[in-house]
């Protein structure tokens, strides 16, 4: 296993970002209605049914033009909760795209799949190392799960062709026993973990050693209130959404440098002018970042400068309009398409990303079940 380098930090989230109400009844999934002007190789998108009767990964085939079409359902062997988890990263792809991991928040376990294009092969389902797993991250054959139940905490696993296996003595606490966590993710170099916490308004980081064990947390106060989702841009820059307690039109995003082993603010609370900014995605080239505004039904886009600072793409904060209650968002690995899980509309919205970062709606795949969570895209 490769040596690892530590950094420090943590995040915070808010209950408003996880609320789902007035969801439509379940109906057959239907494909998106339009196509992008630029072609690219096809791929797939993955989300979770989160059903308490039996959780499953729902798969969509992605055409070269960005449209999604239902392509099957794969049981995890665990159960969901049937309601929003207030988290980012409930389903995630490995850095090499070979594996997909999914949390089972209702049965306190995690499932590993091998990815074969747009098809999945279940490997195993293992206990999450705590209660109510809500987020999972994987890199370089290591995985860490964020548990929100009880006092909360993180637990580590190895991942290979046989599936997940727990790492002894890898469990670590959060910053407090009532932190309200939202997301866990490895830093780009794999040397540390970042965790967001809803109730404490901090960003916590954990160093990861050569054996895959985490130490920490190191705690950094968030520059803005109720940080939630995050992603990484140029040179490991950390970009974080800030929901500001769900206050109307008060959301923002901040960016941090991770160089030197600690977090330092680059851009402080750049407004979305929208409500409850929660989930975040960054283009593979690091040039643009997008957050979903759960309370406003919109997407706010930012240009990310070479030194990691954020510049709003639109003065009114509206780069795209989604269905009701947008939750997770994800960008295709070729950087051409943004997808948004609009849970209140039971849909995945499809957008083409232009060279200037602007978004063009391509339609949506509809008929998702009540309580659907998480989004990962090839």
TATA-V837263 format. One record per pair of residues at least 4 apart in sequence whose C-alpha atoms are under 7 Angstrom apart, sorted by the first residue. I is the first residue (numbers start at 1). J is the second residue. Records with the same first field share a line. If there is no record, write none. Layout:
I: J, J
//
This chain:
1: 210
2: 210
3: 209, 210
4: 190, 191, 208, 209, 210
5: 191, 192
6: 191, 192, 207, 208, 261
7: 192, 205, 207, 258, 261, 262
8: 204, 205, 206, 218, 219, 261, 262, 263
9: 194, 203, 204, 205, 218, 219, 220, 262, 263
10: 194, 195, 196, 202, 203, 204, 205, 219, 220
11: 195, 196, 197, 201, 202, 203, 204, 222, 227, 228
12: 181, 182, 196, 197, 198, 199, 200, 201, 202, 203, 226, 227, 228
13: 180, 181, 182, 196, 197, 198, 199, 226, 227, 228
14: 198, 226, 228, 243, 245
15: 19, 86
16: 246, 276
17: 86, 276, 278, 294
18: 84, 85, 86, 87
19: 84
20: 83, 84, 325, 343, 344
21: 344
22: 344
23: 344, 345, 346, 370
24: 345, 346
25: 369, 370
26: 367, 368, 369, 370
27: 367, 368
28: 367
29: 70, 365, 366, 367, 368
30: 69, 70, 365, 366, 367
31: 67, 68, 69, 70, 364, 365
32: 67, 68, 69, 362, 363, 364, 365
33: 362, 363, 364
34: 67, 362, 363
35: 65, 66, 67, 362
36: 65, 66, 352, 362
38: 65
39: 64, 65
40: 64, 65
41: 64
42: 62, 63, 64
43: 61, 62, 63, 118, 378
44: 59, 60, 61, 62, 118, 377, 378
45: 59, 60, 61, 62, 376, 377, 378
46: 57, 58, 59, 60, 375, 376, 377
47: 57, 58, 59, 91, 373, 374, 375, 376
48: 55, 56, 57, 58, 372, 373, 374
49: 55, 56, 57, 58, 369, 371, 372, 373
50: 55, 56, 79, 80, 81, 82, 371, 372, 373
51: 55, 79, 80, 81, 82
52: 79, 80, 81, 82, 106
53: 79
54: 77, 78, 79, 80
55: 75, 76, 77, 78, 79, 80, 104
56: 73, 74, 75, 76
57: 73, 74, 75, 76
58: 72, 73, 74
59: 70, 71, 72, 73
60: 68, 69, 70, 71
61: 68, 69, 70, 71, 118
62: 66, 67, 68, 69
63: 67, 68
66: 337
67: 350
68: 365
69: 365
76: 111
77: 125
78: 104, 107, 109
79: 104, 105, 106, 107
80: 104, 105, 106, 107
81: 105, 106
82: 370, 371
83: 371
84: 371, 373
85: 134
86: 182
87: 134, 135, 182, 183
88: 135, 182, 183, 229, 279, 328, 374
89: 135, 136, 183, 374
90: 102, 103, 134, 135, 136, 373, 374
91: 101, 102, 103, 136, 374, 375, 376
92: 100, 101, 102, 136, 137, 376
93: 97, 99, 100, 101, 376
94: 98, 99, 100, 138, 139
95: 139
98: 114, 115
99: 112, 113, 114, 115
100: 112, 113, 114, 115
101: 111, 112, 113
102: 110, 111, 112
103: 109, 110, 111, 133, 134, 135
104: 108, 109, 110, 133
105: 109, 132, 133, 134
106: 132
108: 127, 128, 130, 131, 132, 133
109: 125, 126, 127, 128, 133
110: 125, 126, 127, 128
111: 124, 125, 126
112: 122, 123, 124, 125, 163, 164
113: 120, 121, 122, 123
114: 120, 121, 122, 123
115: 119, 120, 121
116: 120
123: 162, 163
124: 163, 164
126: 164
128: 133, 145
129: 155
130: 147
131: 147, 148, 149, 150
132: 147, 148, 149
133: 145, 146, 147, 148
134: 146, 147, 148
135: 145, 146, 183, 184
136: 144, 145, 146, 184
137: 143, 144, 145, 184, 185, 186
138: 142, 143, 144
139: 143, 186, 190
141: 158, 159, 160
142: 157, 158, 159, 212
143: 156, 157, 158, 159
144: 154, 155, 156, 157
145: 154, 155, 156
146: 153, 154, 155, 184
147: 152, 153, 154
148: 152, 153, 180, 181
151: 177, 178
152: 173, 174, 177
153: 171, 172, 173, 174
154: 171, 172, 173
155: 170, 171, 172
156: 166, 167, 170, 171, 213
157: 164, 165, 166, 167
158: 164, 165, 166, 167
159: 163, 164, 165
160: 164
170: 213, 214
174: 217
175: 179, 217
178: 199
179: 197, 198, 199, 200
180: 197, 198, 199
181: 196, 197, 198
182: 196, 197, 198, 228
183: 195, 196, 229
184: 193, 194, 195, 196
185: 193, 194, 195
186: 190, 192, 193, 194
187: 191, 192, 193, 194, 236
188: 236
191: 207, 208
192: 205, 206, 207, 208
193: 205, 206, 207
194: 204, 205, 206
195: 203, 204, 205
196: 203, 204, 227, 228
197: 201, 202, 203
198: 226, 227, 228
201: 221, 222, 225, 226, 227
202: 219, 220, 221, 222
203: 219, 220, 221, 222
204: 217, 218, 219, 220
205: 216, 217, 218, 219
206: 214, 215, 216, 217, 218
207: 214, 215, 216
208: 212, 213, 214, 215
209: 213, 214
222: 227
223: 268, 269
224: 242, 269
225: 242, 243, 244, 245
226: 242, 243, 244, 245
227: 240, 241, 242, 243
228: 240, 241, 242, 243, 278, 279
229: 240, 241, 278, 279, 280
230: 238, 239, 240, 241, 279, 280
231: 238, 239, 240, 280, 281, 282
232: 236, 237, 238, 239, 282
233: 237, 238, 282, 286
234: 286, 306, 308
236: 258
237: 255, 256, 257, 258, 308
238: 255, 256, 257
239: 254, 255, 256
240: 253, 254, 255
241: 252, 253, 254, 277, 278, 279, 280, 291
242: 251, 252, 253, 277, 278
243: 251, 252, 276, 277, 278
244: 250, 251, 276
246: 275, 276
247: 275
248: 274, 275
249: 273, 274, 275
250: 273, 274, 275
251: 271, 272, 273, 274, 275, 276, 277
252: 269, 270, 271, 272, 277
253: 269, 270, 271
254: 267, 268, 269, 270
255: 265, 266, 267, 268, 308, 309
256: 263, 264, 265, 266
257: 263, 264, 265, 266
258: 262, 263, 264
266: 308, 309
267: 309, 310
272: 300, 317
273: 316, 317
274: 293, 296, 317
275: 293, 294, 295, 296
276: 293, 294, 295
277: 291, 292, 293, 294
278: 291, 292, 293, 294
279: 291, 292, 327, 328, 329
280: 290, 291, 292, 329
281: 289, 290, 291, 329, 330, 331
282: 286, 288, 289, 290
283: 287, 288, 289, 331, 335
284: 333, 335
286: 304
287: 303, 304, 305
288: 301, 302, 303, 304, 357
289: 301, 302, 303, 304
290: 299, 300, 301, 302
291: 299, 300, 301
292: 298, 299, 300, 326, 327
293: 297, 298, 299, 326
294: 325, 326, 327
295: 325
297: 321, 322, 323, 324, 325, 326
298: 318, 320, 321, 322
299: 318, 319, 320, 321
300: 317, 318, 319, 320
301: 312, 313, 319
302: 310, 311, 312, 313
303: 310, 311, 312, 313
304: 308, 309, 310, 311
305: 309, 310
312: 317
314: 318, 319
319: 358, 359
320: 359
322: 326, 342, 349
323: 342, 344, 345
324: 342, 343, 344, 345
325: 342, 343, 344
326: 340, 341, 342, 343
327: 340, 341, 342, 343
328: 340, 341, 374, 375
329: 339, 340, 341, 375
330: 338, 339, 340, 375, 376, 377
331: 335, 337, 338, 339, 377
332: 336, 337, 338, 377, 378
333: 378
336: 352, 353
337: 351, 352, 353
338: 350, 351, 352, 353
339: 348, 349, 350, 351
340: 348, 349, 350
341: 347, 348, 349, 375
342: 346, 347, 348, 349
343: 347, 372
346: 366, 367, 368, 369
347: 364, 365, 366, 367, 368
348: 364, 365, 366
349: 363, 364, 365
350: 361, 362, 363, 364
351: 359, 360, 361, 362
352: 359, 360, 361, 362
353: 357, 358, 359, 360
354: 358, 359
368: 372
//
